[in-house]
């Protein structure tokens, strides 16, 4: 299963027809497949890495959250605990599964539910057989509606369950608060769920702190840390306080990436450069671009303030720029400017998009401090 396109109306502060298209738009080389593309079927490619860039309050996080909502629908067939209203949000998703394309539309509500849980209204499901179609043909081509009148579902469960059958981990969303709210317990729980070899964690540890030779979980709330050869026993909270923020985020993020790459689910990361050395961020991105490592068609989708990370991308159609001028909009570099030969992507981003930090506002603050 692969998510291909998302469109939303009424989502948070986003403009209507807010769309993120994850299908490759520029041509793939005829003689060899592009190292940044994942081949889903003949002629159908998505990206192994997607970057969403913009300044503070530009809407990068909102774009990731919209994708997270859609992945939740595809994973658990429900929406809950998102911390914002569902009322009036209209979603449209296109995804690929087993030689078939599906389009799902729904109107969300939660006015009559006591919990933070979405109710699904006006659900419709369309499908068609995939037969080497361009992204334009996939979106605009003829769809056949699947009758849903006989699908008896609770109002807070999506009819996608009838297609996807069983819940599955299709994505994990890693934001800046995960290591604080969830700690290491969430990571270890996922490692057990995925059957991941604990040896991966001990390979990751030296990348961020060579003083640590091993971390081992004792139970759900306690851990053994071997630090400079000495064994120490910590609660989860104590471990978070003892280790640096960069070590905690790096270890958790890298182990999630290992799960993503070995199992094949997609990983969403908000502000990927937060607390991490730039080299660690670049190395993580390059793991997803390496065909010998990324053998299960996993995709890394991340937001960033750091335009230099764009120079790791050869393609423009996998880079999105977020803006907020009253309403959040998101633009694809390839859609707006084509392939832009001769430009470093970072320079292109800084010169042609109004998305860098506001220098004049900073100078106004400096002048006030100098008075």
One Martini backbone bead per residue (centre of mass of N, CA, C, O) as a GRO file, in nm:
protein
  371
    1UNK     BB    1   0.097   0.036   0.022
    2UNK     BB    2   0.037   0.376  -0.123
    3UNK     BB    3   0.053   0.704  -0.090
    4UNK     BB    4  -0.024   0.968  -0.340
    5UNK     BB    5  -0.275   1.161  -0.235
    6UNK     BB    6  -0.376   1.487  -0.094
    7UNK     BB    7  -0.692   1.646   0.006
    8UNK     BB    8  -0.812   1.964   0.157
    9UNK     BB    9  -1.085   2.097   0.356
   10UNK     BB   10  -1.081   2.270   0.659
   11UNK     BB   11  -0.779   2.250   0.753
   12UNK     BB   12  -0.736   2.439   0.972
   13UNK     BB   13  -0.533   2.705   0.812
   14UNK     BB   14  -0.593   2.603   0.535
   15UNK     BB   15  -0.639   2.608   0.228
   16UNK     BB   16  -0.818   2.531  -0.011
   17UNK     BB   17  -0.709   2.269  -0.185
   18UNK     BB   18  -0.507   2.111  -0.016
   19UNK     BB   19  -0.205   1.975  -0.168
   20UNK     BB   20  -0.042   1.641  -0.179
   21UNK     BB   21   0.193   1.508  -0.413
   22UNK     BB   22   0.371   1.180  -0.429
   23UNK     BB   23   0.417   1.191  -0.731
   24UNK     BB   24   0.599   1.176  -0.995
   25UNK     BB   25   0.668   1.430  -1.253
   26UNK     BB   26   0.927   1.400  -1.348
   27UNK     BB   27   1.144   1.238  -1.523
   28UNK     BB   28   1.266   0.922  -1.584
   29UNK     BB   29   1.524   0.763  -1.659
   30UNK     BB   30   1.568   0.531  -1.912
   31UNK     BB   31   1.839   0.370  -1.830
   32UNK     BB   32   1.769   0.456  -1.522
   33UNK     BB   33   1.674   0.465  -1.211
   34UNK     BB   34   1.603   0.679  -0.985
   35UNK     BB   35   1.743   0.720  -0.662
   36UNK     BB   36   1.463   0.890  -0.558
   37UNK     BB   37   1.290   0.644  -0.644
   38UNK     BB   38   0.985   0.451  -0.623
   39UNK     BB   39   0.872   0.148  -0.745
   40UNK     BB   40   0.534   0.040  -0.767
   41UNK     BB   41   0.500   0.043  -1.081
   42UNK     BB   42   0.456   0.068  -1.397
   43UNK     BB   43   0.520   0.415  -1.410
   44UNK     BB   44   0.518   0.421  -1.083
   45UNK     BB   45   0.621   0.694  -0.871
   46UNK     BB   46   0.792   0.765  -0.577
   47UNK     BB   47   0.940   0.881  -0.284
   48UNK     BB   48   1.207   0.852  -0.045
   49UNK     BB   49   1.205   1.176  -0.032
   50UNK     BB   50   1.056   1.454   0.161
   51UNK     BB   51   1.044   1.814   0.150
   52UNK     BB   52   0.949   2.065   0.402
   53UNK     BB   53   0.961   2.414   0.371
   54UNK     BB   54   1.016   2.690   0.610
   55UNK     BB   55   0.923   2.908   0.816
   56UNK     BB   56   0.792   3.019   1.075
   57UNK     BB   57   0.451   2.970   1.049
   58UNK     BB   58   0.403   2.834   0.746
   59UNK     BB   59   0.289   2.504   0.771
   60UNK     BB   60   0.456   2.240   0.798
   61UNK     BB   61   0.308   2.088   1.026
   62UNK     BB   62   0.030   2.078   0.890
   63UNK     BB   63   0.115   1.900   0.656
   64UNK     BB   64   0.200   1.657   0.830
   65UNK     BB   65  -0.073   1.621   0.979
   66UNK     BB   66  -0.237   1.548   0.733
   67UNK     BB   67  -0.081   1.293   0.665
   68UNK     BB   68  -0.131   1.157   0.940
   69UNK     BB   69  -0.434   1.129   0.912
   70UNK     BB   70  -0.427   0.947   0.660
   71UNK     BB   71  -0.255   0.719   0.781
   72UNK     BB   72  -0.454   0.650   1.007
   73UNK     BB   73  -0.681   0.558   0.822
   74UNK     BB   74  -0.495   0.331   0.688
   75UNK     BB   75  -0.427   0.186   0.976
   76UNK     BB   76  -0.712   0.224   1.184
   77UNK     BB   77  -0.986   0.368   1.071
   78UNK     BB   78  -0.916   0.630   1.249
   79UNK     BB   79  -0.974   0.935   1.466
   80UNK     BB   80  -0.754   1.046   1.736
   81UNK     BB   81  -0.586   1.269   1.940
   82UNK     BB   82  -0.524   1.560   1.770
   83UNK     BB   83  -0.621   1.846   1.913
   84UNK     BB   84  -0.850   1.902   1.691
   85UNK     BB   85  -1.086   1.981   1.482
   86UNK     BB   86  -1.318   1.805   1.250
   87UNK     BB   87  -1.523   1.997   1.164
   88UNK     BB   88  -1.568   2.005   0.808
   89UNK     BB   89  -1.363   1.814   0.709
   90UNK     BB   90  -1.220   1.745   0.385
   91UNK     BB   91  -1.129   1.436   0.231
   92UNK     BB   92  -0.871   1.321  -0.009
   93UNK     BB   93  -0.764   0.997  -0.131
   94UNK     BB   94  -0.481   0.837  -0.289
   95UNK     BB   95  -0.422   0.483  -0.347
   96UNK     BB   96  -0.213   0.188  -0.348
   97UNK     BB   97  -0.329  -0.165  -0.420
   98UNK     BB   98  -0.280  -0.433  -0.584
   99UNK     BB   99  -0.323  -0.294  -0.887
  100UNK     BB  100  -0.489  -0.064  -0.727
  101UNK     BB  101  -0.692   0.221  -0.730
  102UNK     BB  102  -0.780   0.463  -0.472
  103UNK     BB  103  -1.069   0.667  -0.374
  104UNK     BB  104  -1.118   0.878  -0.084
  105UNK     BB  105  -1.410   1.020   0.074
  106UNK     BB  106  -1.467   1.275   0.342
  107UNK     BB  107  -1.661   1.383   0.625
  108UNK     BB  108  -1.603   1.551   0.922
  109UNK     BB  109  -1.680   1.490   1.279
  110UNK     BB  110  -1.754   1.594   1.658
  111UNK     BB  111  -2.023   1.714   1.794
  112UNK     BB  112  -2.134   1.411   1.931
  113UNK     BB  113  -1.855   1.364   2.081
  114UNK     BB  114  -1.684   1.330   2.384
  115UNK     BB  115  -1.440   1.271   2.222
  116UNK     BB  116  -1.135   1.278   2.037
  117UNK     BB  117  -1.341   1.185   1.776
  118UNK     BB  118  -1.417   1.088   1.466
  119UNK     BB  119  -1.669   1.139   1.226
  120UNK     BB  120  -1.818   0.968   0.943
  121UNK     BB  121  -1.912   1.128   0.635
  122UNK     BB  122  -1.976   1.077   0.316
  123UNK     BB  123  -1.868   0.810   0.216
  124UNK     BB  124  -1.628   0.730  -0.050
  125UNK     BB  125  -1.546   0.472  -0.303
  126UNK     BB  126  -1.289   0.433  -0.542
  127UNK     BB  127  -1.189   0.260  -0.855
  128UNK     BB  128  -0.895   0.120  -1.037
  129UNK     BB  129  -0.701  -0.008  -1.264
  130UNK     BB  130  -0.371  -0.041  -1.311
  131UNK     BB  131  -0.223   0.112  -1.636
  132UNK     BB  132   0.007   0.301  -1.695
  133UNK     BB  133  -0.028   0.591  -1.547
  134UNK     BB  134  -0.042   0.903  -1.508
  135UNK     BB  135  -0.095   1.130  -1.270
  136UNK     BB  136  -0.318   1.275  -1.433
  137UNK     BB  137  -0.486   1.016  -1.493
  138UNK     BB  138  -0.537   0.929  -1.205
  139UNK     BB  139  -0.698   1.182  -1.117
  140UNK     BB  140  -0.890   1.241  -1.393
  141UNK     BB  141  -0.993   0.983  -1.435
  142UNK     BB  142  -1.183   0.709  -1.432
  143UNK     BB  143  -1.418   0.618  -1.181
  144UNK     BB  144  -1.536   0.355  -0.959
  145UNK     BB  145  -1.794   0.298  -0.759
  146UNK     BB  146  -1.829   0.162  -0.445
  147UNK     BB  147  -2.057   0.009  -0.281
  148UNK     BB  148  -2.173   0.113   0.072
  149UNK     BB  149  -2.460   0.046   0.191
  150UNK     BB  150  -2.373  -0.252   0.325
  151UNK     BB  151  -2.166  -0.108   0.516
  152UNK     BB  152  -2.145  -0.182   0.851
  153UNK     BB  153  -2.060   0.101   1.046
  154UNK     BB  154  -1.932   0.283   1.258
  155UNK     BB  155  -1.910   0.632   1.273
  156UNK     BB  156  -1.584   0.596   1.381
  157UNK     BB  157  -1.547   0.425   1.106
  158UNK     BB  158  -1.393   0.330   0.826
  159UNK     BB  159  -1.438   0.180   0.507
  160UNK     BB  160  -1.136   0.093   0.468
  161UNK     BB  161  -1.156  -0.181   0.615
  162UNK     BB  162  -1.267  -0.344   0.360
  163UNK     BB  163  -0.982  -0.323   0.212
  164UNK     BB  164  -0.743  -0.350   0.448
  165UNK     BB  165  -0.878  -0.505   0.708
  166UNK     BB  166  -0.605  -0.463   0.882
  167UNK     BB  167  -0.424  -0.335   1.100
  168UNK     BB  168  -0.135  -0.108   1.044
  169UNK     BB  169   0.192  -0.004   1.006
  170UNK     BB  170   0.237   0.288   0.783
  171UNK     BB  171   0.317   0.503   1.014
  172UNK     BB  172   0.532   0.760   1.167
  173UNK     BB  173   0.513   1.037   1.396
  174UNK     BB  174   0.781   1.269   1.455
  175UNK     BB  175   0.811   1.486   1.716
  176UNK     BB  176   0.942   1.705   1.955
  177UNK     BB  177   0.762   1.549   2.200
  178UNK     BB  178   0.810   1.241   2.209
  179UNK     BB  179   1.053   1.210   2.417
  180UNK     BB  180   0.881   1.336   2.650
  181UNK     BB  181   0.604   1.177   2.644
  182UNK     BB  182   0.725   0.872   2.578
  183UNK     BB  183   1.004   0.804   2.548
  184UNK     BB  184   1.150   0.484   2.548
  185UNK     BB  185   0.899   0.301   2.563
  186UNK     BB  186   0.796   0.337   2.273
  187UNK     BB  187   1.042   0.220   2.130
  188UNK     BB  188   1.040  -0.064   2.264
  189UNK     BB  189   0.755  -0.140   2.181
  190UNK     BB  190   0.811  -0.128   1.876
  191UNK     BB  191   1.041  -0.333   1.863
  192UNK     BB  192   0.863  -0.570   1.951
  193UNK     BB  193   0.641  -0.546   1.736
  194UNK     BB  194   0.869  -0.569   1.490
  195UNK     BB  195   1.112  -0.758   1.567
  196UNK     BB  196   1.367  -0.604   1.656
  197UNK     BB  197   1.692  -0.597   1.682
  198UNK     BB  198   1.869  -0.478   1.958
  199UNK     BB  199   2.144  -0.430   1.810
  200UNK     BB  200   2.077  -0.161   1.672
  201UNK     BB  201   2.095   0.027   1.917
  202UNK     BB  202   2.409  -0.035   1.972
  203UNK     BB  203   2.484   0.094   1.689
  204UNK     BB  204   2.368   0.388   1.743
  205UNK     BB  205   2.488   0.510   2.003
  206UNK     BB  206   2.786   0.603   1.898
  207UNK     BB  207   2.686   0.834   1.714
  208UNK     BB  208   2.610   1.021   1.988
  209UNK     BB  209   2.763   0.834   2.234
  210UNK     BB  210   3.072   0.696   2.339
  211UNK     BB  211   3.003   0.644   2.651
  212UNK     BB  212   2.798   0.444   2.532
  213UNK     BB  213   2.741   0.079   2.516
  214UNK     BB  214   2.449   0.050   2.672
  215UNK     BB  215   2.093  -0.024   2.642
  216UNK     BB  216   1.850  -0.162   2.881
  217UNK     BB  217   1.553  -0.315   2.937
  218UNK     BB  218   1.377  -0.417   3.223
  219UNK     BB  219   1.115  -0.245   3.197
  220UNK     BB  220   0.874  -0.009   3.130
  221UNK     BB  221   1.051   0.203   3.352
  222UNK     BB  222   1.342   0.054   3.320
  223UNK     BB  223   1.712   0.100   3.300
  224UNK     BB  224   2.021   0.007   3.153
  225UNK     BB  225   2.334   0.186   3.186
  226UNK     BB  226   2.641   0.198   3.002
  227UNK     BB  227   2.885   0.424   3.145
  228UNK     BB  228   3.205   0.413   3.123
  229UNK     BB  229   3.161   0.093   3.225
  230UNK     BB  230   2.916   0.168   3.401
  231UNK     BB  231   2.643   0.060   3.588
  232UNK     BB  232   2.305   0.185   3.546
  233UNK     BB  233   1.996   0.282   3.710
  234UNK     BB  234   1.692   0.383   3.538
  235UNK     BB  235   1.449   0.571   3.480
  236UNK     BB  236   1.296   0.718   3.226
  237UNK     BB  237   1.320   1.008   3.337
  238UNK     BB  238   1.621   0.993   3.419
  239UNK     BB  239   1.728   0.932   3.136
  240UNK     BB  240   1.633   1.196   3.004
  241UNK     BB  241   1.809   1.378   3.198
  242UNK     BB  242   2.094   1.255   3.143
  243UNK     BB  243   2.058   1.282   2.857
  244UNK     BB  244   2.079   1.433   2.583
  245UNK     BB  245   1.874   1.565   2.351
  246UNK     BB  246   2.032   1.460   2.103
  247UNK     BB  247   2.055   1.164   2.190
  248UNK     BB  248   1.758   1.102   2.221
  249UNK     BB  249   1.664   1.180   1.937
  250UNK     BB  250   1.867   1.017   1.771
  251UNK     BB  251   1.796   0.733   1.874
  252UNK     BB  252   1.492   0.737   1.818
  253UNK     BB  253   1.504   0.816   1.518
  254UNK     BB  254   1.692   0.588   1.413
  255UNK     BB  255   1.516   0.347   1.507
  256UNK     BB  256   1.273   0.429   1.333
  257UNK     BB  257   1.425   0.411   1.066
  258UNK     BB  258   1.493   0.113   1.083
  259UNK     BB  259   1.202   0.018   1.086
  260UNK     BB  260   1.117   0.148   0.821
  261UNK     BB  261   1.334   0.000   0.639
  262UNK     BB  262   1.267  -0.307   0.732
  263UNK     BB  263   0.943  -0.291   0.690
  264UNK     BB  264   0.808  -0.020   0.508
  265UNK     BB  265   0.742   0.236   0.644
  266UNK     BB  266   0.660   0.560   0.706
  267UNK     BB  267   0.839   0.874   0.788
  268UNK     BB  268   0.760   1.142   1.009
  269UNK     BB  269   0.935   1.467   1.043
  270UNK     BB  270   0.970   1.727   1.266
  271UNK     BB  271   1.226   1.905   1.256
  272UNK     BB  272   1.498   1.731   1.188
  273UNK     BB  273   1.732   1.937   1.308
  274UNK     BB  274   1.654   1.908   1.591
  275UNK     BB  275   1.933   1.857   1.806
  276UNK     BB  276   2.108   1.805   1.543
  277UNK     BB  277   2.350   1.728   1.357
  278UNK     BB  278   2.384   1.773   1.026
  279UNK     BB  279   2.517   1.500   0.963
  280UNK     BB  280   2.291   1.320   1.081
  281UNK     BB  281   2.073   1.417   0.889
  282UNK     BB  282   2.209   1.345   0.619
  283UNK     BB  283   2.248   1.042   0.678
  284UNK     BB  284   1.950   0.976   0.706
  285UNK     BB  285   1.859   1.060   0.424
  286UNK     BB  286   2.062   0.868   0.269
  287UNK     BB  287   1.938   0.597   0.351
  288UNK     BB  288   1.677   0.638   0.169
  289UNK     BB  289   1.856   0.673  -0.109
  290UNK     BB  290   1.952   0.377  -0.061
  291UNK     BB  291   1.886   0.082  -0.219
  292UNK     BB  292   2.041  -0.120  -0.023
  293UNK     BB  293   1.865  -0.018   0.225
  294UNK     BB  294   1.592   0.064   0.064
  295UNK     BB  295   1.396  -0.233   0.011
  296UNK     BB  296   1.074  -0.139   0.121
  297UNK     BB  297   0.965   0.144   0.031
  298UNK     BB  298   1.049   0.385   0.201
  299UNK     BB  299   0.946   0.705   0.350
  300UNK     BB  300   1.079   1.034   0.394
  301UNK     BB  301   0.907   1.292   0.582
  302UNK     BB  302   1.007   1.639   0.608
  303UNK     BB  303   1.083   1.912   0.811
  304UNK     BB  304   1.238   2.249   0.754
  305UNK     BB  305   1.474   2.533   0.778
  306UNK     BB  306   1.708   2.394   0.608
  307UNK     BB  307   1.806   2.459   0.288
  308UNK     BB  308   2.066   2.274   0.256
  309UNK     BB  309   1.911   1.998   0.240
  310UNK     BB  310   1.825   2.034  -0.064
  311UNK     BB  311   2.112   1.945  -0.186
  312UNK     BB  312   2.029   1.629  -0.165
  313UNK     BB  313   1.850   1.700  -0.409
  314UNK     BB  314   1.777   1.638  -0.752
  315UNK     BB  315   1.485   1.701  -0.715
  316UNK     BB  316   1.175   1.907  -0.720
  317UNK     BB  317   0.905   1.721  -0.670
  318UNK     BB  318   1.011   1.662  -0.347
  319UNK     BB  319   0.957   1.977  -0.297
  320UNK     BB  320   0.822   2.186  -0.037
  321UNK     BB  321   0.656   2.509   0.015
  322UNK     BB  322   0.569   2.706   0.289
  323UNK     BB  323   0.290   2.934   0.351
  324UNK     BB  324   0.169   3.239   0.543
  325UNK     BB  325  -0.121   3.444   0.434
  326UNK     BB  326  -0.357   3.362   0.651
  327UNK     BB  327  -0.309   3.112   0.463
  328UNK     BB  328  -0.214   2.797   0.394
  329UNK     BB  329   0.045   2.712   0.165
  330UNK     BB  330   0.161   2.481  -0.100
  331UNK     BB  331   0.465   2.433  -0.294
  332UNK     BB  332   0.601   2.310  -0.587
  333UNK     BB  333   0.888   2.345  -0.751
  334UNK     BB  334   0.818   2.209  -1.023
  335UNK     BB  335   0.541   2.340  -1.075
  336UNK     BB  336   0.660   2.644  -1.069
  337UNK     BB  337   0.987   2.597  -1.205
  338UNK     BB  338   1.080   2.332  -1.257
  339UNK     BB  339   1.413   2.218  -1.278
  340UNK     BB  340   1.630   2.442  -1.246
  341UNK     BB  341   1.898   2.478  -1.380
  342UNK     BB  342   2.203   2.573  -1.200
  343UNK     BB  343   2.084   2.523  -0.911
  344UNK     BB  344   2.085   2.543  -0.598
  345UNK     BB  345   1.836   2.473  -0.390
  346UNK     BB  346   1.900   2.674  -0.163
  347UNK     BB  347   1.922   2.925  -0.344
  348UNK     BB  348   1.649   2.904  -0.477
  349UNK     BB  349   1.483   2.924  -0.218
  350UNK     BB  350   1.591   3.206  -0.119
  351UNK     BB  351   1.526   3.377  -0.388
  352UNK     BB  352   1.209   3.271  -0.475
  353UNK     BB  353   1.122   3.254  -0.171
  354UNK     BB  354   0.917   3.376   0.101
  355UNK     BB  355   1.100   3.187   0.361
  356UNK     BB  356   1.272   3.354   0.522
  357UNK     BB  357   1.387   3.520   0.760
  358UNK     BB  358   1.301   3.819   0.927
  359UNK     BB  359   1.518   4.076   0.928
  360UNK     BB  360   1.359   4.334   1.005
  361UNK     BB  361   1.239   4.226   1.271
  362UNK     BB  362   1.515   4.186   1.408
  363UNK     BB  363   1.607   4.486   1.390
  364UNK     BB  364   1.380   4.601   1.564
  365UNK     BB  365   1.468   4.459   1.821
  366UNK     BB  366   1.754   4.572   1.835
  367UNK     BB  367   1.675   4.874   1.856
  368UNK     BB  368   1.520   4.847   2.123
  369UNK     BB  369   1.766   4.739   2.293
  370UNK     BB  370   1.942   5.013   2.230
  371UNK     BB  371   1.765   5.237   2.390
   0.00000   0.00000   0.00000
